Amino acid sequence: MKILVFGKDGQLGKAFQEELGVRTSALLAKPVVQYVGRSKYDLTNEEALTQLLHQFQPQLIINASAYTAVDKAETESDLAFAINARAPEIMAQYAADHDATFLHYSTDYVFDGEKYGFYLEDDLRNPLGVYGKSKVAGEEVIARVFAGARSNAQYAIFRTSWVYGDGGNFIRTILRLAKEREELKIIHDQFGVPTNANWLAQVSLSLAIDEHVRLRKFTSGNYHAVPAGETTWHELACLAVQEAIDAGVALKANPSAIEPILAVEYPLPAPRPMNSKMSTDKLHQVFEGWGDMSKLEQLNQSWDKAVRSYVANLAKDGLI
């Protein structure tokens, strides 16, 4: 099998390199995997993207690339739509025409955050900013392309939130600031779920391939993929700082010095959804139908357990 992964230099792309490496290490017949980064392939170059797909001829396409500069998107809308909508359309069209499987990643920003409780996959999308609108456009065009797909072509759009991994993210920013400052102010009235990039790659691959790295059949559509539970940016910051201190890292700020503030006290160019909580019942039903308890256990992992492990590993590796 041939697997093509876009976004190799991002947090999720790096996670896929690690997870696919683990899954294929013991296989005698290993899949051919190509990882693509923006430094080599510009996703706004439609001709080059199309040529790559037809030359490599993948059976599994994983689009871990995205334009994620939420605030810059307000003034770079053309670029945001080119990367988040047009490029995925080209990937999806190839998959639909060649009986391939396509995995794509979307965001909590497709919602306006006004719902009470957890969002479902078929809830009304109402993005607040350009970034969210570009991701909605990507979701819509993928669904439209696959509506006329060949029988074996399939796709999954994984909506996720607050991703962190090997790269820049909120947790690492907070830990850096906690080393520099004695006090921090963090928003406490926005709710969501931190998602570890490796966890997301594992869950995605569990839907798409089996233990022999053969494609599974699944129902095409949107899937929410976040760990269990919920939190706020303030609670996440406090947990990360405390975990670093417990690991022996010297910080100027401790959790008691992190002041909770309202989102309106920290204005940004692009609006954020106040509620980013998403239900994973749909994925649960798939894994339950397969009778795979290990995948259900993984899906039920609490967000804070993964954050604690992540911070502990950063401390161990001297990255705080």
N, C-alpha and C positions, 0 to 999 in steps of 0.2 A: 504494500500500500504506500501511496505517496501522500505526505502531509505538508501543507504549506501554512506557515505561521507568520502573520504580519504583526509588526510592533515588537520586534525582538529586544529593543533597548528600553522598553517601558517596564513598569513593575509587573504587569500581568504577563508580558512577553517573556521576561526572565523567569517567571514562575513556570510557564509552560516548558521552557528549556529544561528546567530542573525536573519537573514531573514526568515529561515524556522520556527523559533520560532514565529515570527510575523504572518506568513501566516497560521500557524496551531493553534494559540491560541484560536480562536473562533470556531473551528471545533468540532462537537460532536464526529465524528469518526476520530480520529487523526491517521496519518500515524505512522508507527514504524520507527524511525530514529536512525541509529547507526553512530557515528562519530569515525573515526579511526586515530590514530596518530602513528608516527614512533617509539615512545617509547614502544608501545605495539605490533605493527606489522611492521616488517622489510620488506619493499617492495622488497628487493633483495632476500627474502626467497620465492621462487616461490611456494613451496609446501604449506606453511602456507597461502599465499595469495589465492591460489586455494581453500584450505579448508574453509577459511572464506567465500568466495563467495558462495560455495555450501551449507554451513551450514545456512547462513543468508537468502539466496535466494532473493536478492533485485530485485524490478521491475525498480528502478532508481538508477544508479550508478553515483556518481559525483566524478571525480578525480581532487581534488584541490591540490594534492601533486605534487611536482616536485623537481628535482635537479636544483637549480638556482644559484649556485656559479659559475658565468660566467668565472672568471679567474682561479679558482681552477680546473675547468673542463678540462683545457688544459693539466693537469697532472693526472686527475682522470677520464679519458675517460670511463673506464669500469663501474665505478659507475654511471656516468652520463647516459650512455646508458641503464644500468640496470633499473634505476628509471624512465627515460624519454621515454623509448621505450619498454623494455621487460615487465615491470609491466603493462603499459597500454594495451599491447597486450593481457595479461591474462585477464584483466578486460573486454576488448572488446570481447574476445572470449566467455566469459561467457554470456555477454549481447546478442551476436549474436545467441548463442545456446538456449537461454531461453526467447526470445521475450522481452528483456529488453531495456531500454533507457540508453544511456551512454553519459555523458557530460565530455569533456576533455578540457584542457587549453594549448594553445600553445602561441607563442611569435612572436614579430616583428623580432627577430633574425633569423628567417628562411629566411629572405631576405638579400641581400647584401647592401641595402641602396643606390644603384646607380640610382634608378628610379627617374625621376622628377615627382612630384605630389604624388597622393595617391595610394597605392598598392591595387589591387583587389585580391579576394580570389584565382583566378586561375592564378595569375602572377607567373612567374618562381621563384622557390625557389633556393637560392644560398647562404647558410649560410657561414659566414666567419670563425667561430670558432667551437670548439668541442661542446659547449653548443647548439648552433644553429643546428648543425648536429644531435645531439641526439634528439632534438625536431622535426626535419624533419623526422627522423626515426620513431618517435612515430606517427606522422601524417600518414605516409605511411602505417605502419602496421595496424593501426585502419581501414583505408579505405580498405585495402586488406582483413581484417577479415570480414568486413561487406558486402563485395562484394558478399559473399555467405551466407548472413544471412537469417534467417527465416522472414516471411512477416511482422511481427509487430516489429521486432527489428529495432532500429534507433539510430543514433549518431549525436552529434554536437561537432565540435572542434572549440572552441572560441580562436581566435588569439587576443592578447591584448598587451598593452605596458605600461611601467613605472608605475607599480602597487604600490599603497600605501594604508595602512590601519592600523590595530591594530598590530603593530610590527615594526621592523627596516625597514627603507626605506630612500630614498634620501631626502625627505622633513625633516624628523626628524634629519637626519645627518646634514643637512645645518643649522637647527635651533640650534642644539647643538654647532656647530662650530661658529655660529654667537654670541653665548654667551661667547665663549672662546677667539675669535680673533677679531681684529679690521678691518682686511681686509681678503677677500676671493677671490679666482680665480676659475671661473666656465666656463666650455665649452659653447660656444655660436653658434657653427656651426653644431650641431647635432639636428635634428628636430624630434618631436614625439608628443605624446598625453598622459599626466598623466591620469591614470585610478584608480578611487577609488574602493577598493575591494568590498564595500557594493553595489555600483552602478553595478559592474560586476555581483555580485551574483543575484541582482534583475533582471537584463536584461536576465541572463541565465535562471532563473526560469520562467520568463515570456514566454520564448520560449518553455520550457519543460512541464510546468504544468499550469492548470487553477486556478481560485480563490478557487476552492474546492479541490485543490491539487490532481487533476486527470491528468493523462498524456495526453498531446496534441500530435497530429500527425503533424510532420514537415518533410521537405525534409532533409535527412541526408547529411552531408558535412561540409565544413569549413565556419565559419562565423567570420567576423571581428567585435570586440566589444570594442569600445573606445568611449569616449565622443566626442562632437563636437569641432572643432577647431584644432589648432596646436600651438606648442611653442618650445622653446629651454630649455636646462638645466639652462642656465643663467637667462632667463626670469622667469622660475619657481622658481628659488632660490630667485630672487628679490621680486616676489610676496609673497612668503611664509614669508620672513623676514619682509616685510612691513606690512603684515596682523598681524604678531605677535606683532610688535611695536604698531599698532593701537589697539590691544587688551590689551595693557598695560604691555607687557613683556619687561623687560630691557635687551637689547642686546648691545654688543660692536660694532657690525657691522651693518650698515644700507645699504639699496640698493645701494647708491652711492659708497659704499666701496667694492662692489662686482665687481671685474674686469672681463670682458669677455676675454676669451682666446680661441685659436684654439685647436681642439682635438689633433693635433700633438704635442702640448706643454704639454700634459698630457698623456704620453704613458702608456698603460696597457698591461698585458700579452695577453689578448684576444682582438681582434679587435671588434669594435662596428659598426653597420650600421649607416651611416650618416643621412639617411632619414628613419624614422620609421612610417611615416604617412600612415594610412590605411583607406580605404573607408568603410563605413558601409551601403552602398546602399542596399546590399543583405538583411540585417536584416530589414531595412526600408521597403522593399518590402513585407516581410513576415507580419510585423505588420500592414502595410497598407491594405494588403489582408484580414486581420482579422477585419479591421475597428476599431482597438483599439487605440484611440487617446491618452490615458494615457501612453501607452507603447511608442508611437512615441514621446511624450513630454519628456519622460525619456531618450530616445535615443538621442534626440536633445539637452540635457543639455550640456552647455558649460563646458569645463574642468576647467576653472578658478573659476567658481561658486562653484564647489565641493571642490577645493583646499582651497578657502577662508573659507568655512564652516568647513573643516577639521582642519585647523590651529586655527580657533577661538575656536573650541571644545578642542583642545589640551591645549590652553591657559586657558580656563575655568576650565579644570580638573587638572591644575598645572603640565602638562606633558612636558612643554618646559623649 
